[in-house]
Amino acid sequence: MKKGTFGTLLVTLAFLVMLTFQECFAGVVIHQVMKDREGTTSAVVLHYSGEQLRTDNTGSGLTTIMDFKDDRMIMIDHRSKQYVDTKLSQWEKEMMDRIKKEPQGIQPKARKITVRKTGETATLNGFRTEKIQILAGGELIEEDWVTRDVDMTEIERTMERAVQGYSKEFGAAMQEGREIYEKIKPYGFPILVKDYSLAQGLAIDVLEVKQWEQKELGKEVFVPPSGYERIIVEPSKK
């Protein structure tokens, strides 16, 4: 080996490692199954990383990407290989307008949220869990089996940024869900959720985490696949 060749190789490798870390970000991937009130199940994969969140519904072939830093929302239909790329704030505004038109209005009655430990424990999908109950105004609305076996740092970072990204008006609509999240957090992450409440009009009956991965996520995770067609959607008119 010629003099200097080994040193040059080390420098080159170091540079490549730096590039690799620039292209990848710490993240969490969660595989879960949801069941609605009719008994229909669907598999969902979540990707959390910093200020970005990706949700894949494997059954429907739909993906949603939210970038809270860049005010961006991407909705992808893998079946047609098309996607919509819009401002998250614009989507939020349209959602608020739609909610306001619902017969029940936008603001549910404020209820006192309490969390109650049951003392029950179980191992679910490899996670050590403890059962807790969530009550709203004294009524049981949710049952969660939570675990402390996972590192929630990345998820909490994404969730905090998400809350900051929403407007005050939209945030008020999610106030109860936010309060529940904050009160569950000290107990751990929900591995199994049973929803008994119809107050928010949710269709989810059971949500179960099957797998949890901490891994580096490349930037390609949070952009549309190459070759997909972008569909331009005009803002809705009142």
N, C-alpha and C positions, 0 to 999 in steps of 0.2 A: 504493500500500500504506500502510495506516495505521501510525502510529508504534507500535512494540512488537509488531506482528504477526509479523515475521520472528524476533524473539527468542523469542516464545512458541512458534513453530514448531520452533525448534531444541531448546528445552527438551522439547517433546512428543516429538520424534524420539529424543532421548537417553533419555527414559523408556521408549519402546517398545523401543529396543535393549536396555536393561537387562532388560526383561521377557523378551525373546527369549532372552537368555543364561541367564536363570533357568530357562527351560523346556527348554533344550538342553544336552547334555553332550558333551565331546570323546569321540570313539569311533573304533573301527576295525570295518570290515565285511569279512569274508573269504568269498569264494565258493570252494567246493572240491567235488571229486568223489571219492567213495570207491568202491572195488570190493572185493567180498568174495571168498572163496576159490572160490565157485561161478561167479564172473565177473559177478555182478549189480552194476550200478552205481547209485549214488544221489547226487543233488546235495544239498549241505548249505550253509547260509548261517549264519555266526557273527557275532554282534554283541557287541563288547567295549566296556565303558564303566565305568571306576572299579571299583565293587564289584558289577557286574552282568554277567551273561553270558546271551545268548539263542542258542539253537540251533534252526534251522528245517530239517527234512527235507522238501524240496519234493515228493518222490515220495509219501511216506506221508501228507503233510498234518498232520504232528505238530510241535509247537513246545514246547520246554522253556526256561523262564526261571528263572535262579537269582539271587537277591539275597542276597549273603553278609552284608551289613550288617544287613538286617532279618530274617535267618533265614527266608527265604521261597522256596518253590519252586512254580512254576506250570506245569502240563502241559496243553497245549491241543490239542484235536482239531478241526481246521478243517472236517473233513467233516461232523461232527455239530454243530458250533458249540457245543461244550461244553468246560469246563475244570475242572481240579482245582487248588485253591489250598491248600497245606499248608505246614507248617514244614519247612525244609530239614533240621533236626536230626532230626525225626521220620522223614523219608524215609531219612536216613542210618542210623538205628537199624534200620529194617525191612530195608534192604539188607544190613546187617551180619548180622542174624539169618538172612537167606536164604543168604548166603555161607557162614556157619558150618555150614549143613545140607548143603552140597555134599559129595559123597564125598571130594574131594581136600582138603577143609578150607580154611582161610583163609590160612595163612601158607606161601608158597612158600619154598624153600630160598634163603637169601641168596647172591647171586652178585656177584662183583667186576665192576663196569661200567667199561669202557674205551672211549674214542673214538679212532678212527684215521683220519687224513687219507690220501686216496688220490692227491691231485694232479690228479685229473680235474676239468674244468670244462665247463660247458655253459650255454646260454641257454635257459631254459624259461619259456614263457608271458610272455616279456618280462623275466624276472628273470635276472640273472647269478648262477649257482649254482656251488657246489663240492661234490663228492661226499665224504661221510664215512661211516664204518662204525661201528656200535655193537656191541660184543661183551659178552657176559655169561658170566663164567667161561671166557673164551677162545673161546666159540662165537658166530659171527655171528648176531645176532638181528634186525638192522635196518640198512637202507641209506637214508641221507638225502641229498638234494640241498638245500643250505642257501644262503640269500642274505643279504647285508648291505644290500640295496637298500631295505629297509623300516625304518620307525621302530617298534621293539618296545615303546616306553615304556608305552603303554596296555595292551597285552596282558600285560606283566610285572606291571603294577599289579593287574590283575584276577586273574592267577594267584597272586600272593603273597597276596592277600586270600582267595582260595579255599582255599589251604592252611591259613591261619590259622583259617578257619571250620570246618574239619572237626575232629572229635574226635581224640584221640590214637590211639584204637583204629582208626578208619577211616583215619587218616593212615598208620598202619603198613602197612595193606593196599596202599597206593599208593606205598610207599617206593621200589620199584625204578623205577617210572615217573617219580617225582619226581627221582630221581638222574639218570636219563637226560636229563630236561629241563634240569637244571642243567648237565650236562656238554656238551650241545649248544649251549646259549645263547651261549657265547663265539664260536661259529662262525657264528651267524646264525639265521634262521628257516627251518624246513623247508618247501620248496615241493613236493617230491616225497618221499614216504615209502614204502619197500617193507618190509613186515614179514615176517620169516622165522621168527618164534617163535610157538609154540602154547602156551607155558608159562602165559600168563594166560587162555587160552581165548578170545582175541580172534578175531572173524570178519573183521576188516579185513585185506585183502591189500595194497592200494595206496591211498594218499591223495595227491591232487594239488590244489594251490592254483591256481585259474584266474584269480582277480582279487582285488586288495587295495585297499581304499578307506579313507582317513582322512576322517571327516566328523563333523559335529555330529549327535548322536542325540537326538531328542525323547523325553520321558518316556513317550509312548504306545508306544514300542518295547518297553518292559519291563512292560507291563500287558496283560491280556486285551482283545481287541477289544470294542467296545461292542455290546451286544445278545446276547453269548454267554451261555449258561446255566452257572452254577456247579454242579458236582456235589459233594455232600458225601460224603466217603469216611471211614468209621469206621476207626480204627486197628486193625490186625490183632491178633487175640488168640492167645496161645500155647496 
